[in-house]
Amino acid sequence: MKTKTKVKMDYMDLQAQDVNALVQLAFDKYHQGELDNALDIAQRSLELKNKNNPCVNLIGSILHSQGKVSESAHYFKEAIKHDPTNVECYYNLGVVLRQAGDMTASLSQQARALEINPEYIPSLNEAGLLYLAKKDNSSAGELLHRAYELDPKNRATLVNIAYHCTVMNLLNEAISFSQALIKVDPDCAEPYFTIGYALSKANFFEESVKYAKLSMNKTNKYSSEKEHYLLMNYLYSDQFSGEQIFEAHKSWSRKFLRNDAFPRRGNDDPHKKLKVGFISSDFREHSVSNFFLAIVENYNKSKFEYSCYSGVSKADFITERIRAAVDIWREVYDLSETGIVELIKQDEIDILVDLAGHSQGNYIRVFGHKPAPVQMTYLGYPFSTGLENMDYRITDEYADPKGMTEHLHTETLIRM
């Protein structure tokens, strides 16, 4: 969270009723990492002076740091009421809204910040990432390049513009921006990851794995998305055994997933239609949908109810064909992980089917919450997910000959 920097000072002689002193003390404690003390002092300052008090925004930042997202949003909104021209407040509120899964509202807050100050680099970066998530790569590139022109050594900008280049398949440019970031901050993990990702897109898989591991050695803050990419690269390389690849997948699951158990429902009617849910961001012109269309356009509607949970950001004619074929269509692109889990539970899905595994745009983390009593993976990934609570993997005898790959799966194999 962004907060205005306060000058450190000696507080020994400050009076308890001095509002300005309390404000500075609250900021000082915040920057020292003493969040509880900072919160107490900031709240005390508000008791003495509520209007135009910078501690309103500070309290929002403290609560956000403590994981109290909805409470922090309230204070950021209050801070905006007190000072409608404070770009930091709009930026902070936008970040909170993004983390809550409301991408549209988040982008609106960043746009408001940029109306006030078109050169506010944090909002240029945040809005750029939001446009990237919406697959509006042109708008994303415009904002990120504007941020780069304002400050070519800004760490966040270099990270984001390099990532944008990989999305646009400008791989040499991605590597160049990443190398520039390494010069600015040699201990930063992100540029090594981006170089590795660019190398993987250029089919240099062994080199890509090396850079991915360099990235992970630079930080203790592991990213599930980064390790998805590493798992994919293992599959393309002949330098790793099946056992090593399987252990890497299980390690990912242990590190990032909850592996919940499914709570038993009440008395299910054995004669009701079986509710089958499919989740994917590839319900569009994509190889997965080439196979999936034949399934959804030919199932027995007297016995099954099909639901699709779509992460597609821009629908096309294939999207519309799939939507027309199924009973229930849910847009989950803008929903948080928790929001998707709750939606699936509300729909009382009996069998939930993953169509991506660890490939790009996956929703594999949803399965860690066990929102359906039976969970299976199919079609979009040629290996085990590594999840303990993924019950089945649909395959065939060519991809997984009998007796040869069962020991490399957490799932029970169903061969067509």
C-alpha positions in Angstrom: 0.0 0.0 0.0 1.1 3.5 -0.8 1.5 6.0 2.1 3.1 9.4 2.2 6.5 9.3 3.8 6.9 11.0 7.1 10.2 12.5 8.4 11.5 10.5 11.4 11.7 12.6 14.5 12.3 12.4 18.3 9.0 11.8 20.0 10.2 11.9 23.6 8.8 15.4 24.3 5.5 15.1 22.3 2.2 15.9 24.0 -0.4 13.1 23.7 -3.0 15.6 22.4 -0.8 16.9 19.6 -2.6 15.6 16.5 0.3 16.3 14.1 2.7 14.5 16.3 0.4 11.5 16.6 0.1 11.4 12.8 3.8 11.4 12.4 4.3 8.8 15.1 1.7 6.5 13.5 3.5 6.7 10.1 6.8 6.1 11.8 5.6 3.0 13.6 4.0 1.8 10.3 7.3 2.0 8.4 9.0 0.3 11.3 6.6 -2.6 10.9 4.9 -2.1 14.2 1.4 -2.4 12.8 -0.6 -2.8 16.0 1.1 0.2 17.6 0.7 2.2 14.4 -3.0 1.4 14.3 -3.6 2.4 17.9 -1.9 5.7 17.4 -3.6 6.4 14.1 -7.0 5.7 15.6 -6.2 8.0 18.5 -5.4 10.8 16.1 -8.7 10.3 14.4 -10.5 10.8 17.7 -8.9 14.2 18.0 -9.2 15.2 14.3 -11.2 13.3 11.8 -11.3 15.7 8.8 -8.4 15.7 6.4 -6.4 13.4 8.6 -3.9 11.4 6.5 -4.2 8.6 9.1 -7.5 7.5 7.4 -5.5 6.3 4.4 -2.8 4.9 6.7 -5.4 2.9 8.7 -6.6 1.4 5.4 -3.0 0.4 4.6 -2.4 -1.1 8.0 -5.6 -3.2 7.8 -4.7 -4.3 4.3 -1.3 -5.4 5.6 -3.1 -7.4 8.3 -5.3 -9.2 5.7 -8.5 -7.3 6.6 -9.4 -6.4 3.0 -13.0 -5.3 3.3 -12.2 -3.1 6.4 -9.3 -1.5 4.5 -11.6 -0.7 1.6 -13.9 1.2 3.9 -11.1 3.4 5.1 -9.7 4.1 1.6 -13.2 5.2 0.6 -13.4 7.5 3.6 -10.0 8.9 2.7 -11.2 9.7 -0.8 -14.2 11.6 0.7 -11.8 13.6 2.9 -9.4 14.3 0.0 -10.8 13.6 -3.5 -7.6 14.6 -5.2 -5.3 12.1 -3.3 -4.1 9.7 -6.0 -2.7 7.3 -3.4 -6.1 6.7 -2.0 -7.6 5.7 -5.4 -4.6 3.5 -6.1 -4.9 1.7 -2.7 -8.6 1.2 -3.1 -8.0 -0.1 -6.7 -5.5 -2.7 -5.4 -8.0 -3.9 -2.7 -10.8 -4.2 -5.2 -8.5 -6.2 -7.6 -7.6 -8.6 -4.8 -11.3 -9.0 -4.0 -11.9 -10.0 -7.6 -13.6 -6.9 -8.9 -11.4 -6.1 -11.9 -13.8 -3.5 -13.4 -14.1 -1.4 -10.2 -10.4 -1.7 -9.7 -9.6 -0.4 -13.1 -12.0 2.5 -12.5 -10.1 3.6 -9.4 -6.8 3.5 -11.3 -8.3 5.5 -14.1 -9.5 8.1 -11.6 -6.0 8.4 -10.1 -4.6 8.9 -13.6 -7.2 11.6 -14.4 -5.8 13.5 -11.4 -2.2 12.8 -12.1 -1.4 11.2 -15.6 2.2 10.6 -14.5 1.4 8.6 -11.3 3.6 5.6 -12.0 2.0 3.1 -9.4 -1.4 3.6 -11.1 0.1 3.3 -14.6 1.6 0.0 -13.6 -1.5 -1.3 -11.9 -3.8 -0.3 -14.7 -1.4 -1.8 -17.2 -1.6 -5.2 -15.4 -5.4 -5.0 -15.2 -5.6 -4.4 -19.0 -3.2 -7.4 -19.4 -5.6 -9.5 -17.4 -8.4 -8.4 -19.6 -6.4 -9.4 -22.7 -6.3 -5.7 -23.8 -2.6 -5.9 -24.6 -2.6 -2.7 -26.6 -3.9 -0.5 -23.7 -1.6 -2.3 -21.3 1.5 -1.6 -23.5 0.6 2.1 -23.8 0.4 2.5 -20.0 3.5 0.5 -19.2 5.6 2.3 -21.8 4.4 5.6 -20.5 5.6 4.5 -17.0 8.9 3.4 -18.4 9.5 6.8 -20.2 8.8 8.6 -16.9 11.3 6.4 -14.9 13.4 3.8 -16.9 14.8 2.4 -13.6 11.6 1.9 -11.8 11.6 -1.7 -10.5 7.9 -2.4 -10.9 7.7 -0.9 -14.3 10.6 -3.0 -15.6 9.0 -6.2 -14.2 5.7 -5.4 -15.8 6.9 -4.2 -19.2 9.1 -7.3 -19.5 6.1 -9.5 -18.8 4.0 -7.6 -21.3 6.7 -8.2 -23.9 6.5 -12.0 -23.3 2.7 -11.8 -23.8 3.3 -10.1 -27.1 6.0 -12.6 -28.0 8.6 -9.8 -28.1 11.1 -12.2 -26.5 14.3 -10.3 -27.2 12.7 -7.2 -25.7 11.5 -9.1 -22.7 15.0 -10.4 -22.0 16.5 -6.9 -22.6 14.1 -5.2 -20.0 14.8 -8.1 -17.6 18.6 -7.6 -17.9 18.1 -3.9 -17.3 16.3 -4.8 -14.1 19.0 -7.1 -12.9 21.4 -4.2 -13.2 19.1 -2.0 -11.1 18.4 -4.8 -8.5 20.6 -7.9 -8.8 18.7 -9.7 -6.0 15.2 -9.3 -7.6 13.7 -12.6 -8.5 11.3 -11.4 -11.3 13.8 -10.8 -14.1 15.2 -14.3 -13.9 11.7 -15.7 -14.1 10.8 -13.6 -17.1 14.0 -14.5 -18.9 13.2 -18.2 -18.2 9.7 -17.7 -19.5 10.9 -16.1 -22.7 13.3 -18.9 -23.2 10.6 -21.5 -22.8 8.4 -19.7 -25.4 11.5 -20.0 -27.7 11.6 -23.7 -26.9 14.9 -23.6 -24.9 13.4 -25.7 -22.1 16.6 -26.7 -20.2 17.8 -23.1 -20.1 14.4 -22.0 -19.1 14.3 -24.4 -16.1 17.7 -23.0 -14.9 16.4 -19.4 -14.9 13.2 -20.4 -13.1 15.3 -22.0 -10.4 17.5 -19.0 -10.2 14.4 -16.9 -9.7 13.2 -19.1 -6.9 16.6 -19.0 -5.2 16.3 -15.2 -5.1 13.2 -15.2 -2.9 11.3 -17.1 -0.2 8.0 -15.8 -1.6 7.1 -18.6 -4.0 4.4 -18.0 -6.6 2.1 -20.8 -7.6 2.0 -19.3 -11.2 5.7 -19.4 -11.5 5.8 -23.0 -10.5 3.0 -23.9 -12.9 5.4 -22.7 -15.6 8.2 -24.7 -14.2 6.1 -27.8 -14.1 5.1 -27.3 -17.7 8.8 -27.0 -18.7 9.7 -30.3 -16.9 7.3 -32.0 -19.3 9.1 -30.6 -22.4 12.6 -31.6 -21.2 14.2 -35.1 -21.4 16.5 -34.2 -18.5 14.1 -35.3 -15.8 12.6 -38.7 -15.0 8.9 -39.4 -14.6 9.5 -39.8 -10.8 11.2 -36.4 -10.6 8.4 -34.7 -12.5 5.7 -36.4 -10.4 7.4 -35.3 -7.1 7.6 -31.7 -8.4 3.8 -31.8 -9.0 3.1 -33.2 -5.6 5.4 -30.6 -4.1 3.5 -27.8 -5.8 0.2 -29.2 -4.3 1.6 -29.4 -0.8 3.0 -25.9 -1.0 0.1 -24.0 -2.5 -3.2 -26.0 -2.0 -5.5 -26.5 0.9 -6.5 -30.1 0.0 -9.8 -29.8 1.8 -12.2 -32.7 2.2 -15.7 -32.5 0.7 -18.4 -32.0 3.4 -21.1 -34.6 3.1 -24.4 -33.2 1.7 -27.9 -34.2 3.0 -30.1 -36.8 1.3 -29.3 -36.6 -2.4 -32.0 -38.0 -4.6 -30.4 -40.9 -6.5 -32.8 -40.4 -9.4 -32.0 -36.7 -10.0 -29.9 -35.6 -13.0 -26.2 -35.8 -12.3 -24.7 -32.3 -12.2 -21.4 -32.1 -14.1 -19.3 -28.9 -14.0 -16.5 -28.0 -16.4 -14.1 -25.2 -15.6 -11.7 -23.6 -18.1 -10.4 -20.4 -19.7 -10.3 -22.1 -23.0 -13.9 -22.1 -24.0 -13.0 -20.3 -27.2 -11.1 -21.0 -30.4 -8.6 -23.3 -28.8 -7.4 -26.9 -29.2 -9.2 -27.9 -25.9 -12.5 -26.7 -27.3 -12.0 -28.7 -30.5 -12.4 -31.8 -28.5 -14.8 -30.4 -25.9 -17.5 -29.3 -28.4 -18.3 -32.9 -29.4 -18.9 -33.7 -25.7 -21.2 -30.8 -24.9 -23.2 -31.0 -28.1 -24.0 -34.7 -27.7 -24.6 -35.5 -24.1 -27.8 -37.1 -22.7 -29.8 -34.1 -21.2 -32.3 -36.4 -19.6 -29.6 -37.8 -17.3 -27.1 -35.0 -17.0 -27.0 -31.3 -16.3 -23.9 -29.6 -17.6 -22.5 -26.4 -16.2 -19.6 -24.4 -17.6 -17.5 -22.1 -15.5 -15.9 -19.9 -18.1 -12.7 -17.9 -17.5 -12.8 -16.5 -21.1 -12.2 -12.8 -21.2 -13.2 -12.3 -24.8 -15.8 -14.5 -26.2 -15.8 -15.8 -29.8 -18.0 -18.0 -32.0 -16.7 -21.1 -30.2 -17.6 -19.6 -26.8 -21.2 -19.0 -28.1 -21.5 -22.6 -29.4 -20.5 -24.1 -26.0 -22.7 -21.6 -24.1 -25.7 -22.6 -26.3 -25.1 -26.3 -25.8 -25.0 -26.5 -22.0 -27.6 -26.1 -19.3 -25.9 -23.5 -17.2 -23.2 -21.0 -18.1 -21.3 -19.1 -15.4 -18.8 -16.3 -16.1 -16.0 -16.6 -13.6 -13.3 -14.5 -15.2 -13.7 -11.6 -12.8 -14.3 -13.8 -9.7 -11.8 -14.5 -7.0 -10.7 -18.1 -6.2 -13.0 -18.1 -3.1 -15.9 -16.6 -5.2 -15.6 -19.4 -7.7 -15.5 -22.1 -5.0 -18.6 -20.7 -3.4 -20.5 -20.5 -6.7 -19.7 -24.2 -7.5 -20.9 -25.2 -4.0 -24.1 -23.2 -4.4 -24.7 -25.0 -7.8 -24.3 -28.3 -6.0 -22.1 -29.8 -8.7 -21.7 -33.6 -8.3 -18.6 -34.0 -10.6 -16.2 -31.1 -11.3 -13.9 -31.5 -14.3 -10.7 -29.6 -14.8 -9.7 -29.0 -18.4 -6.3 -27.3 -18.0 -4.1 -29.0 -15.4 -1.1 -26.7 -14.8 -1.3 -25.1 -18.2 -1.7 -21.3 -18.7 -5.0 -19.8 -17.4 -5.8 -22.8 -15.2 -8.1 -22.9 -12.2 -6.4 -25.8 -10.5 -6.3 -24.0 -7.1 -10.1 -24.2 -7.0 -9.9 -27.9 -6.8 -7.8 -27.7 -3.6 -11.0 -26.5 -1.8 -12.8 -29.7 -2.9 -16.1 -27.8 -3.9 -17.5 -31.0 -5.5 -17.7 -34.6 -4.1 -16.0 -36.0 -7.2 -13.2 -34.2 -9.0 -11.4 -35.2 -12.2 -9.0 -33.7 -14.8 -9.2 -34.2 -18.5 -7.9 -33.1 -21.8 -5.7 -30.0 -21.3 -2.7 -31.4 -19.5 -0.7 -34.6 -20.2 0.3 -35.5 -16.7 -0.9 -35.9 -13.1 -2.0 -32.7 -11.4 -0.3 -33.9 -8.2 -3.4 -33.0 -6.2 -4.3 -35.4 -3.4 -8.0 -34.6 -3.8 -8.2 -34.9 -7.6 -10.0 -38.2 -7.8 -9.6 -39.2 -11.4 -7.7 -38.4 -14.6 -9.3 -39.3 -17.9 -6.8 -40.6 -20.4 -6.3 -43.6 -22.8 -4.0 -46.6 -23.3 -1.8 -44.7 -25.8 -1.1 -41.7 -23.5 -0.9 -44.0 -20.4 -0.3 -47.7 -21.2 -1.6 -50.0 -18.5 0.9 -50.7 -15.7 3.3 -48.0 -16.8 2.2 -44.7 -15.3 -0.2 -45.5 -12.5 2.6 -44.9 -10.0 3.1 -41.4 -11.4 -0.4 -40.2 -10.5 -2.3 -39.1 -7.4 -5.4 -39.7 -9.5 -7.0 -43.0 -10.4 -6.7 -43.3 -14.2 -9.9 -43.8 -16.3 -8.9 -45.0 -19.8 -11.4 -44.3 -22.6 
